[in-house]
Each structure stands twice: as structure tokens, then as C-alpha cells.
């Protein structure tokens, strides 16, 4: 489902529990939010991100896990980020609608 938005960096050792994912067109906003959510998973040992160079529009996200595969940890984090974003959008839209309704009453 999410596999078409990023590439997996070439690793010397083929280990499904340690991967670096490269997201094109993403930056600190997504990197920090995704890192925070992935680190809440108790199976995740390490999750960090870098922006290699300001002129490159790329985000490198590194995940290391105990038992779960790094791809599964990423997928779960992306699903949680989507759910959180949907909730924030819904809450915002409700607040705007309520505000506009109250403005019309006055």
C-alpha cells in the first residue's frame, strides 16, 4: 500500500529488521511526526531521520527492530500517521463549521 512512495536504501547486510527508507519530496514535518509514532512501538529499538542536504528534497528514515520487520514497523507508523491526520482534519473542520454557525447567529 505504501511501498510506492519510498525506496529502500541498499544495505550491505540483508536484514529485514534494519532498513533505511528514502522518501522523495518529504522533509522534517513528516520525518519528525513519523519518527515519533514509530518510536512508540515497543518492538522498535531505533528510529531516526536525516535530510542529507538542504538542496535535495529527500528524507532518510532509519528503523531498527527486535522481531518485527522494519517494513512492518514503517507501515504501522504510516497507518497511525494517516489516522492521526484524519482525526486532526475532522476536528478542525468541525470547529470551523461550529464557528461559522455561531457567526451567522449574531
Backbone as a printed PyTorch tensor [residue, N CA C, xyz], in Angstrom:
tensor([[[  0.8250,  -1.1840,   0.0000],
         [  0.0000,   0.0000,   0.0000],
         [  0.8710,   1.2500,   0.0000]],

        [[  1.9060,   1.3250,   0.8340],
         [  2.7630,   2.4930,   0.9150],
         [  4.0590,   2.3120,   0.1400]],

        [[  4.2970,   1.1360,  -0.4080],
         [  5.5990,   0.8230,  -0.9760],
         [  5.9550,   1.6370,  -2.2080]],

        [[  5.0220,   2.3340,  -2.8060],
         [  5.3570,   3.0990,  -3.9930],
         [  5.7840,   4.5310,  -3.6840]],

        [[  5.7990,   4.9620,  -2.4290],
         [  6.1690,   6.3310,  -2.1020],
         [  7.5960,   6.4640,  -1.6090]],

        [[  8.2970,   5.3660,  -1.4560],
         [  9.6680,   5.4360,  -0.9770],
         [ 10.5010,   4.3200,  -1.5930]],

        [[ 11.8000,   4.4470,  -1.4440],
         [ 12.7020,   3.3770,  -1.8460],
         [ 13.4700,   2.9230,  -0.6140]],

        [[ 13.9900,   1.7320,  -0.6550],
         [ 14.7910,   1.2150,   0.4390],
         [ 16.2580,   1.3250,   0.0240]],

        [[ 17.0430,   1.9850,   0.8760],
         [ 18.4630,   2.1500,   0.5670],
         [ 19.1440,   0.7880,   0.5210]],

        [[ 20.1150,   0.6730,  -0.3450],
         [ 20.8750,  -0.5690,  -0.4600],
         [ 21.6650,  -0.7870,   0.8210]],

        [[ 21.5390,  -1.9490,   1.4010],
         [ 22.2330,  -2.2930,   2.6410],
         [ 23.2780,  -3.3590,   2.3450]],

        [[ 24.4020,  -3.3070,   3.0480],
         [ 25.4340,  -4.3370,   2.8830],
         [ 24.9480,  -5.6870,   3.3930]],

        [[ 24.2290,  -5.6630,   4.5070],
         [ 23.7330,  -6.8900,   5.1180],
         [ 22.2260,  -6.9660,   4.8740]],

        [[ 21.7790,  -8.0880,   4.3560],
         [ 20.3480,  -8.2670,   4.1250],
         [ 19.6810,  -8.6730,   5.4400]],

        [[ 19.1020,  -7.7070,   6.0970],
         [ 18.4700,  -7.9190,   7.3870],
         [ 17.1370,  -7.1890,   7.3610]],

        [[ 16.0330,  -7.9030,   7.4950],
         [ 14.7250,  -7.2520,   7.3990],
         [ 14.3550,  -6.4610,   8.6510]],

        [[ 15.1720,  -6.5220,   9.6840],
         [ 14.8970,  -5.7870,  10.9160],
         [ 15.6170,  -4.4380,  10.9680]],

        [[ 16.4810,  -4.1730,  10.0100],
         [ 17.2350,  -2.9230,   9.9470],
         [ 17.1990,  -2.4050,   8.5140]],

        [[ 16.5400,  -1.2740,   8.3210],
         [ 16.4080,  -0.6990,   6.9780],
         [ 16.4670,   0.8140,   7.0370]],

        [[ 16.9270,   1.4020,   5.9410],
         [ 16.8560,   2.8450,   5.7300],
         [ 15.9380,   3.0820,   4.5420]],

        [[ 14.9160,   3.8800,   4.7580],
         [ 13.9280,   4.1890,   3.7230],
         [ 14.1700,   5.6140,   3.2430]],

        [[ 14.0870,   5.8200,   1.9450],
         [ 14.2930,   7.1400,   1.3610],
         [ 12.9680,   7.6270,   0.7790]],

        [[ 12.4860,   8.7420,   1.3200],
         [ 11.2330,   9.3530,   0.8590],
         [ 11.5880,  10.5690,   0.0170]],

        [[ 11.1640,  10.5750,  -1.2250],
         [ 11.3670,  11.7300,  -2.0940],
         [ 10.2730,  12.7500,  -1.8490]],

        [[ 10.6550,  14.0170,  -1.8050],
         [  9.6710,  15.0790,  -1.6560],
         [  9.1650,  15.2760,  -0.2350]],

        [[  9.8560,  14.7350,   0.7500],
         [  9.4320,  14.8930,   2.1440],
         [ 10.5460,  15.5390,   2.9470]],

        [[ 10.1670,  16.1240,   4.0890],
         [ 11.1330,  16.8250,   4.9170],
         [ 10.8980,  16.5950,   6.4020]],

        [[ 11.2620,  17.5980,   7.1850],
         [ 11.2080,  17.4910,   8.6390],
         [  9.7960,  17.2720,   9.1860]],

        [[  8.7940,  17.8580,   8.5560],
         [  7.4290,  17.7250,   9.0720],
         [  7.0130,  16.2570,   9.1340]],

        [[  7.1590,  15.5700,   8.0350],
         [  6.8030,  14.1570,   8.0310],
         [  7.8210,  13.3310,   8.8110]],

        [[  9.0970,  13.6480,   8.6720],
         [ 10.1390,  12.8810,   9.3450],
         [  9.9640,  12.8540,  10.8510]],

        [[  9.7500,  14.0090,  11.4510],
         [  9.6180,  14.0730,  12.9010],
         [  8.3420,  13.3990,  13.3740]],

        [[  7.2300,  13.6230,  12.6880],
         [  5.9570,  13.0100,  13.0830],
         [  6.0350,  11.4850,  12.9640]],

        [[  6.5760,  11.0030,  11.8670],
         [  6.6710,   9.5610,  11.6420],
         [  7.6390,   8.9060,  12.6300]],

        [[  8.7670,   9.5480,  12.8640],
         [  9.7470,   9.0270,  13.8300],
         [  9.1140,   8.9040,  15.2180]],

        [[  8.3860,   9.9240,  15.6270],
         [  7.7420,   9.9210,  16.9450],
         [  6.7590,   8.7630,  17.0760]],

        [[  5.9300,   8.5450,  16.0680],
         [  4.9410,   7.4620,  16.1250],
         [  5.6080,   6.0880,  16.0880]],

        [[  6.6150,   5.9210,  15.2480],
         [  7.2920,   4.6240,  15.1460],
         [  7.9960,   4.2760,  16.4510]],

        [[  8.5790,   5.2770,  17.1210],
         [  9.2740,   5.0170,  18.3860],
         [  8.3390,   4.5820,  19.5100]],

        [[  7.0400,   4.8060,  19.3520],
         [  6.0760,   4.3520,  20.3680],
         [  5.8600,   2.8430,  20.3160]],

        [[  6.2900,   2.2120,  19.2390],
         [  6.1780,   0.7610,  19.0900],
         [  7.2490,   0.1150,  19.9630]],

        [[  6.8570,  -0.7350,  20.9330],
         [  7.8450,  -1.3360,  21.8420],
         [  8.8510,  -2.2590,  21.1540]],

        [[  8.5680,  -2.7050,  19.9460],
         [  9.4890,  -3.5800,  19.2230],
         [ 10.5860,  -2.7960,  18.4990]],

        [[ 10.4320,  -1.4900,  18.4210],
         [ 11.4010,  -0.6560,  17.7110],
         [ 12.5440,  -0.2800,  18.6580]],

        [[ 13.7610,  -0.5970,  18.2480],
         [ 14.9620,  -0.2720,  19.0170],
         [ 15.4240,   1.1430,  18.7040]],

        [[ 15.3950,   1.5010,  17.4200],
         [ 15.8820,   2.8010,  16.9680],
         [ 15.0650,   3.2740,  15.7820]],

        [[ 14.7830,   4.5670,  15.7670],
         [ 14.1810,   5.1970,  14.5960],
         [ 14.6710,   6.6380,  14.5690]],

        [[ 15.2800,   7.0220,  13.4650],
         [ 15.7680,   8.3770,  13.3040],
         [ 15.7110,   8.7660,  11.8470]],

        [[ 15.7760,  10.0610,  11.6110],
         [ 15.7440,  10.5090,  10.2220],
         [ 16.7720,  11.6060,  10.0000]],

        [[ 17.1530,  11.7720,   8.7460],
         [ 18.0250,  12.8660,   8.3380],
         [ 17.5350,  13.4220,   7.0080]],

        [[ 17.8730,  14.6630,   6.8040],
         [ 17.7160,  15.2890,   5.5000],
         [ 19.1590,  15.4490,   5.0150]],

        [[ 19.6160,  14.6100,   4.0810],
         [ 21.0390,  14.5740,   3.7210],
         [ 21.6370,  15.9260,   3.3210]],

        [[ 20.8820,  16.7020,   2.5560],
         [ 21.3810,  18.0040,   2.1200],
         [ 20.1810,  18.9020,   1.8280]],

        [[ 20.2550,  20.1720,   2.2270],
         [ 19.1010,  21.0780,   2.0100],
         [ 18.6570,  21.2050,   0.5530]],

        [[ 19.5740,  21.0110,  -0.3850],
         [ 19.1930,  21.1480,  -1.7910],
         [ 18.5250,  19.8890,  -2.3470]],

        [[ 18.6040,  18.7750,  -1.5950],
         [ 17.9330,  17.5460,  -2.0080],
         [ 16.6110,  17.4440,  -1.2550]],

        [[ 15.5670,  17.1960,  -1.9700],
         [ 14.2500,  17.0800,  -1.3560],
         [ 14.0090,  15.6190,  -0.9840]],

        [[ 14.8180,  15.1090,  -0.0280],
         [ 14.7380,  13.7060,   0.3700],
         [ 14.8090,  13.5750,   1.8820]],

        [[ 14.1390,  12.5650,   2.3900],
         [ 14.1430,  12.2230,   3.8050],
         [ 14.6490,  10.7950,   3.9270]],

        [[ 15.6660,  10.5710,   4.7400],
         [ 16.1700,   9.2220,   5.0130],
         [ 15.6960,   8.8270,   6.4020]],

        [[ 14.9270,   7.7460,   6.4860],
         [ 14.3720,   7.2690,   7.7510],
         [ 14.9660,   5.9020,   8.0520]],

        [[ 15.6380,   5.7650,   9.1830],
         [ 16.2910,   4.5100,   9.5930],
         [ 15.4740,   3.8670,  10.7050]],

        [[ 15.1570,   2.5810,  10.5460],
         [ 14.3990,   1.8280,  11.5500],
         [ 15.1560,   0.5490,  11.8840]],

        [[ 15.2740,   0.2690,  13.1860],
         [ 15.8480,  -0.9870,  13.6620],
         [ 14.8700,  -1.5860,  14.6660]],

        [[ 14.5500,  -2.8680,  14.5000],
         [ 13.5590,  -3.5320,  15.3520],
         [ 14.1270,  -4.7980,  15.9820]],

        [[ 13.3790,  -5.3260,  16.9580],
         [ 13.7630,  -6.5890,  17.5990],
         [ 13.2510,  -7.7810,  16.7880]],

        [[ 11.9490,  -7.9120,  16.6540],
         [ 11.3290,  -9.0580,  15.9780],
         [ 10.5780,  -8.6560,  14.7120]],

        [[  9.8290,  -7.5760,  14.7800],
         [  9.0320,  -7.0730,  13.6670],
         [  9.9610,  -6.6310,  12.5370]],

        [[  9.5410,  -6.8050,  11.2970],
         [ 10.3760,  -6.3070,  10.2010],
         [ 10.3040,  -4.7800,  10.1710]],

        [[ 11.3530,  -4.1650,   9.6740],
         [ 11.3910,  -2.7070,   9.5760],
         [ 10.2840,  -2.1870,   8.6590]],

        [[  9.9820,  -2.9280,   7.5970],
         [  8.9040,  -2.5270,   6.6810],
         [  7.5580,  -2.5410,   7.4180]],

        [[  7.3280,  -3.5630,   8.2440],
         [  6.0810,  -3.6270,   9.0110],
         [  5.9920,  -2.4820,  10.0240]],

        [[  7.1170,  -2.1360,  10.6490],
         [  7.1360,  -1.0180,  11.5990],
         [  6.8230,   0.2900,  10.8730]],

        [[  7.3870,   0.4620,   9.6860],
         [  7.1090,   1.6530,   8.8850],
         [  5.6400,   1.6940,   8.4730]],

        [[  5.1270,   0.5760,   7.9960],
         [  3.7240,   0.5150,   7.5720],
         [  2.7940,   0.8860,   8.7190]],

        [[  3.0480,   0.3330,   9.8960],
         [  2.2230,   0.6430,  11.0660],
         [  2.3220,   2.1330,  11.4120]],

        [[  3.5320,   2.6850,  11.3560],
         [  3.7070,   4.1070,  11.6400],
         [  2.9790,   4.9890,  10.6390]],

        [[  3.0460,   4.6320,   9.3560],
         [  2.3360,   5.3990,   8.3300],
         [  0.8240,   5.3180,   8.5140]],

        [[  0.3230,   4.1440,   8.8820],
         [ -1.1160,   3.9960,   9.1340],
         [ -1.5430,   4.8450,  10.3260]],

        [[ -0.7240,   4.8750,  11.3790],
         [ -1.0440,   5.6930,  12.5490],
         [ -1.0010,   7.1810,  12.1990]],

        [[ -0.0230,   7.5830,  11.3880],
         [  0.0780,   8.9800,  10.9660],
         [ -1.1330,   9.3750,  10.1310]],

        [[ -1.5800,   8.4880,   9.2580],
         [ -2.7750,   8.7610,   8.4470],
         [ -4.0060,   8.9160,   9.3390]],

        [[ -4.1580,   8.0120,  10.3030],
         [ -5.2880,   8.0620,  11.2200],
         [ -5.2730,   9.3560,  12.0480]],

        [[ -4.1110,   9.7180,  12.5500],
         [ -3.9760,  10.9460,  13.3300],
         [ -4.2840,  12.1710,  12.4820]],

        [[ -3.7860,  12.1940,  11.2540],
         [ -4.0500,  13.3050,  10.3410],
         [ -5.5340,  13.4200,  10.0180]],

        [[ -6.1900,  12.2820,   9.8000],
         [ -7.6340,  12.2850,   9.5350],
         [ -8.3970,  12.8550,  10.7270]],

        [[ -8.0080,  12.4540,  11.9310],
         [ -8.6720,  12.9470,  13.1480],
         [ -8.4790,  14.4590,  13.2960]],

        [[ -7.2700,  14.9460,  13.0680],
         [ -6.9990,  16.3780,  13.1760],
         [ -7.8150,  17.1550,  12.1570]],

        [[ -7.8720,  16.6680,  10.9190],
         [ -8.6460,  17.3400,   9.8740],
         [-10.1300,  17.3750,  10.2280]],

        [[-10.6540,  16.2540,  10.6960],
         [-12.0700,  16.1910,  11.0760],
         [-12.3710,  17.1590,  12.2270]],

        [[-11.5090,  17.1900,  13.2220],
         [-11.6960,  18.0940,  14.3650],
         [-11.6430,  19.5460,  13.9100]],

        [[-10.7030,  19.8740,  13.0280],
         [-10.5750,  21.2330,  12.5100],
         [-11.8120,  21.6400,  11.7150]],

        [[-12.2660,  20.7600,  10.8210],
         [-13.4390,  21.0770,  10.0030],
         [-14.6820,  21.2670,  10.8610]],

        [[-14.8450,  20.4720,  11.9120],
         [-15.9730,  20.6230,  12.8320],
         [-15.8990,  21.9700,  13.5420]],

        [[-14.7110,  22.3470,  13.9930],
         [-14.5360,  23.6250,  14.6900],
         [-14.8440,  24.8000,  13.7620]],

        [[-14.4270,  24.7190,  12.5030],
         [-14.7060,  25.7910,  11.5430],
         [-16.2130,  25.8990,  11.2930]],

        [[-16.8670,  24.7630,  11.1150],
         [-18.3140,  24.7580,  10.9030],
         [-19.0420,  25.3480,  12.1010]],

        [[-18.6400,  24.9510,  13.3090],
         [-19.2530,  25.4990,  14.5320],
         [-19.0340,  27.0050,  14.6230]],

        [[-17.8300,  27.4650,  14.3020],
         [-17.5170,  28.8920,  14.3570],
         [-18.3800,  29.6700,  13.3680]],

        [[-18.4890,  29.1540,  12.1290],
         [-19.2890,  29.8450,  11.1150],
         [-20.7590,  29.8820,  11.5050]],

        [[-21.2610,  28.8060,  12.1240],
         [-22.6610,  28.7640,  12.5790],
         [-22.9090,  29.8300,  13.6360]],

        [[-21.9870,  29.9890,  14.5540],
         [-22.1310,  30.9840,  15.6310],
         [-22.0350,  32.3930,  15.0700]],

        [[-21.2240,  32.5910,  14.0290],
         [-21.0930,  33.9290,  13.4100],
         [-22.3860,  34.2990,  12.6950]],

        [[-23.0560,  33.3320,  12.1230],
         [-24.3220,  33.5990,  11.4160],
         [-25.4380,  33.9540,  12.3890]],

        [[-25.3840,  33.4130,  13.5960],
         [-26.4000,  33.6850,  14.6040],
         [-26.3400,  35.1440,  15.0780]],

        [[-25.1580,  35.7310,  15.0210],
         [-25.0050,  37.1070,  15.5220],
         [-25.1820,  38.0680,  14.4410]]])
